[in-house]
Amino acid sequence: MNLKQKYGQTALVAGASEGIGAAFATRLALEGMDLVLIARRIQPLQQLADLLENKYKVNVLCIPCDLGGTDVSHQIQETLNGREINLLVYNAALSFIGPFTGNSAGDHFRAAQINMLTPLNLVHLFGEKMLTKGKGAIILMTSLAGFQGSGYLSVYAATKAFTRVLAESLWYEWKNKGVDVIGCIAGATATLNYRNTNPDKTGFLTPKVLAPGEVVNECFRKLGKQPSFITGRGNRLASFIMQRILPRKMVVNIMGDNTRKMYGL
Ligand SMILES: NC(=O)c1ccc[n+]([C@@H]2O[C@H](COP(=O)([O-])OP(=O)(O)OC[C@H]3O[C@@H](n4cnc5c(N)ncnc54)[C@H](OP(=O)(O)O)[C@@H]3O)[C@@H](O)[C@H]2O)c1
């Protein structure tokens, strides 16, 4: 059974124009699903939409908006005008690399909105309808950074812990109701956003960087089978050592030290 047969006609990807989000959109179009794509910049979004429409003969609706707006889920709902969403991918995130006080509290609130509150609203909005129908799927992008305190990535890491726990909790609540939820716990992935951060030296327990398509394919293999998964064998091994073997204090120190070295902080 393909994704369209299993979940329905339409998928929404929030944060879709490049990187992992674009790879999700491409895979979903390949499966014959119509798409609703969200990002702030309309040009790259529309370019991807045109490409997918031509190549896979699917319908694509672009919604250019900022997922950091407090009212954005209402805006999306209004634009959809009753159109059903059968599969939701929440991919966009805001991350600040650097000391906690290097950003204003307002900046951190914005990260909390994009990484936690907007996905919370969208999961509530679409999840409720999926439950009524007895089928649907929700994929929430999260990060290895959310497994422990991660100095110099503090707010990003904390929001990603929230997302993982939310996904895992809803997987349990909805697993017998036809709605598959999964937290996709990514390690370093070769997206523009990742490359723009200019990571430098890699440190102890730093696995290889994956391609966005690898992350997406693995996600669809695991969707419906487990509450969350870590992308890539190297990340799983590193995570096993960090979370199951090493003492917490050492793990938090390794994370902070690696981030400092990678970004010359
Ligand atoms: N890349 C990695 O190494 C890595 C590692 C661990 C976890 N992750 C997770 O994987 C996900 C994807 O990461 P990514 O590196 O591909 O890049 P990203 O910067 O999180 O997302 C890129 C996409 O989201 C859109 N976007 C970003 N902010 C937005 C906003 N405020 N409103 C609407 N759209 C927005 C961007 O388009 P516009 O700029 O046009 O808005 C773009 O299409 C994130 O959740 C991230 O935490 C990534």
PDBQT file of the ligand as one rigid body, heavy atoms in Angstrom, charges set to zero:
ROOT
HETATM    1  N1  LIG A 301      19.975  20.091   8.938  1.00  0.00    +0.000 N 
HETATM    2  C1  LIG A 301      20.398  19.469  10.012  1.00  0.00    +0.000 C 
HETATM    3  O1  LIG A 301      21.583  19.189  10.174  1.00  0.00    +0.000 OA
HETATM    4  C2  LIG A 301      19.419  19.071  11.084  1.00  0.00    +0.000 A 
HETATM    5  C3  LIG A 301      19.874  18.351  12.204  1.00  0.00    +0.000 A 
HETATM    6  C4  LIG A 301      18.965  17.993  13.184  1.00  0.00    +0.000 A 
HETATM    7  C5  LIG A 301      17.630  18.321  13.046  1.00  0.00    +0.000 A 
HETATM    8  N2  LIG A 301      17.219  19.035  11.962  1.00  0.00    +0.000 N 
HETATM    9  C6  LIG A 301      15.820  19.422  11.874  1.00  0.00    +0.000 C 
HETATM   10  O2  LIG A 301      15.333  19.186  10.567  1.00  0.00    +0.000 OA
HETATM   11  C7  LIG A 301      14.407  20.208  10.205  1.00  0.00    +0.000 C 
HETATM   12  C8  LIG A 301      14.816  20.835   8.894  1.00  0.00    +0.000 C 
HETATM   13  O3  LIG A 301      16.038  21.476   9.019  1.00  0.00    +0.000 OA
HETATM   14  P1  LIG A 301      16.728  22.177   7.776  1.00  0.00    +0.000 P 
HETATM   15  O4  LIG A 301      18.164  22.241   8.086  1.00  0.00    +0.000 OA
HETATM   16  O5  LIG A 301      16.290  21.508   6.532  1.00  0.00    +0.000 OA
HETATM   17  O6  LIG A 301      16.234  23.691   7.639  1.00  0.00    +0.000 OA
HETATM   18  P2  LIG A 301      15.193  24.739   8.215  1.00  0.00    +0.000 P 
HETATM   19  O7  LIG A 301      15.827  26.052   8.161  1.00  0.00    +0.000 OA
HETATM   20  O8  LIG A 301      14.734  24.312   9.518  1.00  0.00    +0.000 OA
HETATM   21  O9  LIG A 301      13.960  24.688   7.240  1.00  0.00    +0.000 OA
HETATM   22  C9  LIG A 301      14.101  24.994   5.974  1.00  0.00    +0.000 C 
HETATM   23  C10 LIG A 301      12.720  25.192   5.355  1.00  0.00    +0.000 C 
HETATM   24  O10 LIG A 301      11.784  25.745   6.277  1.00  0.00    +0.000 OA
HETATM   25  C11 LIG A 301      11.346  27.034   5.838  1.00  0.00    +0.000 C 
HETATM   26  N3  LIG A 301      11.208  27.881   7.016  1.00  0.00    +0.000 N 
HETATM   27  C12 LIG A 301      12.166  28.180   7.920  1.00  0.00    +0.000 A 
HETATM   28  N4  LIG A 301      11.683  29.032   8.836  1.00  0.00    +0.000 NA
HETATM   29  C13 LIG A 301      10.390  29.272   8.506  1.00  0.00    +0.000 A 
HETATM   30  C14 LIG A 301       9.375  30.082   9.055  1.00  0.00    +0.000 A 
HETATM   31  N5  LIG A 301       9.587  30.859  10.129  1.00  0.00    +0.000 N 
HETATM   32  N6  LIG A 301       8.165  30.099   8.466  1.00  0.00    +0.000 NA
HETATM   33  C15 LIG A 301       7.926  29.367   7.355  1.00  0.00    +0.000 A 
HETATM   34  N7  LIG A 301       8.857  28.575   6.796  1.00  0.00    +0.000 NA
HETATM   35  C16 LIG A 301      10.075  28.538   7.355  1.00  0.00    +0.000 A 
HETATM   36  C17 LIG A 301      12.423  27.488   4.861  1.00  0.00    +0.000 C 
HETATM   37  O11 LIG A 301      11.962  28.357   3.851  1.00  0.00    +0.000 OA
HETATM   38  P3  LIG A 301      11.956  29.955   4.037  1.00  0.00    +0.000 P 
HETATM   39  O12 LIG A 301      13.329  30.338   4.485  1.00  0.00    +0.000 OA
HETATM   40  O13 LIG A 301      11.598  30.506   2.709  1.00  0.00    +0.000 OA
HETATM   41  O14 LIG A 301      10.925  30.259   5.067  1.00  0.00    +0.000 OA
HETATM   42  C18 LIG A 301      12.814  26.160   4.227  1.00  0.00    +0.000 C 
HETATM   43  O15 LIG A 301      11.890  25.788   3.252  1.00  0.00    +0.000 OA
HETATM   44  C19 LIG A 301      14.356  21.190  11.377  1.00  0.00    +0.000 C 
HETATM   45  O16 LIG A 301      13.255  20.877  12.201  1.00  0.00    +0.000 OA
HETATM   46  C20 LIG A 301      15.631  20.913  12.128  1.00  0.00    +0.000 C 
HETATM   47  O17 LIG A 301      15.537  21.183  13.505  1.00  0.00    +0.000 OA
HETATM   48  C21 LIG A 301      18.078  19.423  10.980  1.00  0.00    +0.000 A 
ENDROOT
TORSDOF 0
